[in-house]
Amino acid sequence: MKSLCWNTRGLGSPSKRAQIKNLISSYDTDLVIVTETKLHISSSFNLRSIWNKAGVKFPSLNSNGYSGGILILRNDINFKVASYKEENHSLSVNILNLDGTSWWISSIYGPSSNKDRVNFWDELKQLQSLSLPNWMLASDFNIVRWRLETNAKKLDKRNMESFNDFIQVNGLIDPPLSNNAYTWSNLRASPTFSQLDRFLYTKNWELIFKPLFSGTLQRTISYHFPIILESQQIAWGPCPFRLNNSSLKEKDFAKNIHEWCNNTIQEGYPGYAFIQKLKHLASLLKNWQAKNLSTHASNRREIL
């Protein structure tokens, strides 16, 4: 699985959305988390302006005026949403894999003011009871963990301690960036650098997805680098059945299809019954084709 997280500092500009779309397409992502959208996103929002892929769905947390806003995009073919929860600074989604595995993704946009951070840590603590044990968090936490994660002169040690306590209490893993030390810069003549964006996940989540790589991608917009987390390829399920062209030439193929279709009865509403009938037909074809191929292979060995 490939996950991309980016604080884009707005999605209103068409040119900005085009650059985001190019990055998502080139990286071939499965899950995209966008923070600080600065938008109220409705069902009429043009998803294809960001991710031109079939089956893309989203829940979103709307912005508060001209700040904040979270968007989580995923491929609905591979990931189904069971439920989601909106909070002031986070959007959490309960996702079901095709094999039925349930896990939570929480997208975070941390506040910058100390007054709001008290409620922020309380909000994250409440999420833990909802999301554990299979939990991944991503986005801009707006705080560093250690002195070496920033070149800023002033440090918010109290909130750094709260952040580290939250990670430790929940047994979260903080994968190091493989190609960068920072994820944000103010881009001034004498710039400040900090690692404000990161992925965190539990041990249980790690066992499911087996993450291999965490790093940054090229920054074309925003003060933030997009960050990525790449896992081993997920087994999305059994390979689809394919009917060989040679099977169509078998003398009893047409007769079998006619009999199987007429003798297969499925109950339920028409759409459901039709799908179940096709599944049953595919199963019969698969067994018949395997038997024929085995017979042909045996005859070939006798001839040789």
Secondary structure, 3 states (H helix, E strand, C coil): CEEEEEECCCCCCHHHHHHHHHHHHHHCCCEEEEECCCCCCCCCCCHHHCCCCCCEECCEECCECCECCEEEEEECCCCEEEEEEECCCEEEEEEECCCCCEEEEEEEECCCCHHHHHHHHHHHHHHHHHHCCCEEEEEECCCCCCHHHECCCCCCHHHHHHHHHHHHHCCCECCCCCCCCCCEECCCCCCCEECCEEEEECHHHHHHHCEEEEEECCCCCCCECCEEEEECCCCCCCCCCCCCHHHHCCCCHHHHHHHHHHHCCCCCCHHHHHHHHHHHHHHHHHHHHHHHHHHHHHHHHHHC
